Amino acid sequence: MANHGSALKASRQSEARQESNRYHARTMRNALKKMRKTTDKAEAEKMLPELNSMLDKLAKKNVIHKKKASNLKSSVTKHAQNLK
């Protein structure tokens, strides 16, 4: 356990960030699953900008790596384009 005030504060901040990151990462994964399950092209094209925005924001906040965000955006866009 931390003994100094600054270490205690760092511990509290770390726990708060971890909880926030876990929430945002789970939300992103659920959105990706929903996108990949969809078979309707119109619905996929509607979801695509929202998902891309979410991925960009998470990369900016360092919840996920920027290249991971890029790879996910690419794969989801490819999925949406291949729907009929």
Secondary structure, 3 states (H helix, E strand, C coil): CCCCHHHHHHHHHHHHHHHHHHHHHHHHHHHHHHHHHCCCHHHHHHHHHHHHHHHHHHHHCCCCCHHHHHHHHHHHHHHHHHCC
